[in-house]
Amino acid sequence: HIAGSTLIPMGELQERVGELQPYRDKQIVVHCHHGGRSLRVTHWLRSQGFDQTQNLTGGIDAWSQTVDPAVPRY
């Protein structure tokens, strides 16, 4: 878990996208395990007007290796 993050599983995104409306004009960073699924979500969010959405390249696994080794790798 990344401090300050909100978990919205990919399969729930369309029904829960309203939760992200307050952040429409802010940077949103999307992540998954290795960065592939989150890249698809990033493209979808951008198509919905969330223009500042970014994908966490390499996913949470890369985050754990390069930023916060306290995040368990799986």
Summary of the structure (lengths in Angstrom):
residues: 74
radius of gyration: 12.2
end to end distance: 12.6
largest distance: 33.9
contacts: 171
relative contact order: 0.19
helix: 46%
strand: 8%
